[in-house]
Amino acid sequence: MTASHSASHSASDIAGTQDTAGTPGPRSPLGRTPLGSLSVSPLSLGGNVFGWTADEATSFAVLDAYVAGGGNFIDTADAYSYWVPGNKGGESETVIGNWLASRGNRSEVVIATKVGALPDYKGLSPATIKAAVDASLTRLRTDYIDLYYTHYDDESVEVPEFLTALDDLVRAGKVREIAASNISAQRLEESLACSAREGLARYVALQPHYNLVSRDTYEGELAEVAARHDLAAVPYYALASGFLTGKYRPGTAVDSARSGGAAKYADTDRGRRVLQALDTVAAAHEAELATVALAWLAGRPTVAAPIASARTVSQLPALLAVGDVALTEEELKLLGEASA
């Protein structure tokens, strides 16, 4: 990224050195950021579209192109995509599991999935966690999960109780590392202190809602906890449901299942300011708006790898190019002020 970024987030600076063009290239170890024992590429491919807006054949093509372009970090959840009529959850994991089995490349990719949001396995009781992980392993057609997130915090369960259950999974070899999503700064701090005190598996990453038009949830106390404890942030909705691609502008209709989520930003002052700033910066770099939005996020303190999904292969090059755009001080200031 740029020289202005502090040493406190050197991991994301290192991530920017990988060859991540949209065409197949070498997988340099310099392009990988450590998440505990894991080493991940600077773009995490979101799997929420698999089995929803992308059928299995299209999903396989996207996954193949992502790996060919140097990516190795695939994000999913057991809950994807139970909200779709006719689906019951687990569709994304099933598609990814079928792809892993057909390609024989399990050891070459880092698979992240989540527990706690699927209606059949709701919450973080030890029994729920242990049943849910086995169901995920079956769908993913693997005997281990690289990164296992608590999808949403469950404050009805005491921290030592669910952490002990997660620790059991790590000790059993079913999970390599654990992480948290949708958690308060206070509960995150409490969880990290408990792991240290009790010698339990420790969160190595945090998945917050964070992008150029949604900064308030993460920046501040939560980001400070992540920085203090050296947690890697892996932001979801990195492109604001597609809004930051520039497709969703006032008065423009887009045929997409996610258009409602993106459209809510189009008629806001912040949304208009951000698109104008992205247009300016993207033109200077001859880059896609999505690439610039991801480059800004990838360069933020604590961020290791933004998550973005692609429902077609043609959408991937702009995502994989995240490491190719080095933003100047002026451009960072422009984007920062527009999104403030």
Secondary structure as the mmCIF struct_conf table of DSSP 4:
data_model
#
loop_
_struct_conf.conf_type_id
_struct_conf.id
_struct_conf.beg_label_comp_id
_struct_conf.beg_label_asym_id
_struct_conf.beg_label_seq_id
_struct_conf.end_label_comp_id
_struct_conf.end_label_asym_id
_struct_conf.end_label_seq_id
TURN_TY1_P TURN_TY1_P1 ALA A 3 SER A 4
BEND BEND1 HIS A 5 HIS A 5
HELX_RH_3T_P HELX_RH_3T_P1 ALA A 7 HIS A 9
HELX_RH_AL_P HELX_RH_AL_P1 SER A 10 ALA A 15
TURN_TY1_P TURN_TY1_P2 GLY A 16 THR A 17
BEND BEND2 GLN A 18 GLN A 18
BEND BEND3 GLY A 22 THR A 23
HELX_RH_3T_P HELX_RH_3T_P2 PRO A 29 GLY A 31
STRN STRN1 THR A 33 LEU A 35
TURN_TY1_P TURN_TY1_P3 GLY A 36 SER A 37
STRN STRN2 LEU A 38 VAL A 40
BEND BEND4 PRO A 42 LEU A 43
STRN STRN3 SER A 44 GLY A 46
TURN_TY1_P TURN_TY1_P4 ASN A 48 VAL A 49
STRN STRN4 PHE A 50 PHE A 50
TURN_TY1_P TURN_TY1_P5 GLY A 51 THR A 53
STRN STRN5 ALA A 54 ALA A 54
HELX_RH_AL_P HELX_RH_AL_P2 GLU A 56 ALA A 68
TURN_TY1_P TURN_TY1_P6 GLY A 69 GLY A 70
STRN STRN6 PHE A 73 ASP A 75
TURN_TY1_P TURN_TY1_P7 ASP A 78 TRP A 83
BEND BEND5 VAL A 84 VAL A 84
TURN_TY1_P TURN_TY1_P8 PRO A 85 GLY A 86
BEND BEND6 GLY A 89 GLY A 89
HELX_RH_AL_P HELX_RH_AL_P3 GLU A 91 ARG A 103
TURN_TY1_P TURN_TY1_P9 GLY A 104 GLY A 104
HELX_RH_3T_P HELX_RH_3T_P3 ARG A 106 GLU A 108
BEND BEND7 VAL A 109 VAL A 109
STRN STRN7 VAL A 110 VAL A 115
STRN STRN8 GLY A 116 GLY A 116
BEND BEND8 LEU A 118 LEU A 118
HELX_RH_3T_P HELX_RH_3T_P4 PRO A 119 TYR A 121
STRN STRN9 LYS A 122 LYS A 122
BEND BEND9 GLY A 123 GLY A 123
HELX_RH_AL_P HELX_RH_AL_P4 PRO A 126 LEU A 140
TURN_TY1_P TURN_TY1_P10 ARG A 141 ARG A 141
BEND BEND10 THR A 142 ASP A 143
STRN STRN10 ILE A 145 THR A 150
BEND BEND11 HIS A 151 TYR A 152
TURN_TY1_P TURN_TY1_P11 GLU A 155 SER A 156
BEND BEND12 VAL A 157 VAL A 157
HELX_RH_AL_P HELX_RH_AL_P5 VAL A 159 ARG A 171
TURN_TY1_P TURN_TY1_P12 ALA A 172 GLY A 173
BEND BEND13 LYS A 174 LYS A 174
STRN STRN11 VAL A 175 SER A 181
BEND BEND14 ASN A 182 ASN A 182
HELX_RH_AL_P HELX_RH_AL_P6 ALA A 185 GLU A 198
TURN_TY1_P TURN_TY1_P13 GLY A 199 GLY A 199
STRN STRN12 TYR A 203 GLN A 207
STRN STRN13 HIS A 209 HIS A 209
STRN STRN14 ASN A 211 ASN A 211
TURN_TY1_P TURN_TY1_P14 LEU A 212 VAL A 213
STRN STRN15 SER A 214 SER A 214
TURN_TY1_P TURN_TY1_P15 ASP A 216 GLY A 220
HELX_RH_AL_P HELX_RH_AL_P7 GLU A 221 ARG A 228
TURN_TY1_P TURN_TY1_P16 HIS A 229 ASP A 230
HELX_LH_PP_P HELX_LH_PP_P1 LEU A 231 LEU A 231
STRN STRN16 ALA A 232 ALA A 233
STRN STRN17 TYR A 236 TYR A 236
BEND BEND15 TYR A 237 TYR A 237
TURN_TY1_P TURN_TY1_P17 ALA A 238 LEU A 239
HELX_RH_3T_P HELX_RH_3T_P5 ALA A 240 THR A 245
TURN_TY1_P TURN_TY1_P18 GLY A 246 GLY A 246
TURN_TY1_P TURN_TY1_P19 PRO A 250 GLY A 251
TURN_TY1_P TURN_TY1_P20 ALA A 257 ARG A 258
HELX_RH_AL_P HELX_RH_AL_P8 SER A 259 ALA A 266
TURN_TY1_P TURN_TY1_P21 ASP A 267 ASP A 267
BEND BEND16 THR A 268 THR A 268
HELX_RH_AL_P HELX_RH_AL_P9 ASP A 269 HIS A 285
TURN_TY1_P TURN_TY1_P22 GLU A 286 GLU A 286
HELX_RH_AL_P HELX_RH_AL_P10 LEU A 289 ALA A 298
TURN_TY1_P TURN_TY1_P23 GLY A 299 GLY A 299
BEND BEND17 ARG A 300 ARG A 300
TURN_TY1_P TURN_TY1_P24 PRO A 301 THR A 302
STRN STRN18 VAL A 303 VAL A 303
STRN STRN19 ILE A 307 ALA A 308
BEND BEND18 ARG A 311 THR A 312
HELX_RH_3T_P HELX_RH_3T_P6 VAL A 313 GLN A 315
HELX_RH_AL_P HELX_RH_AL_P11 LEU A 316 LEU A 320
HELX_RH_3T_P HELX_RH_3T_P7 ALA A 321 ASP A 324
HELX_RH_AL_P HELX_RH_AL_P12 GLU A 329 SER A 339
#
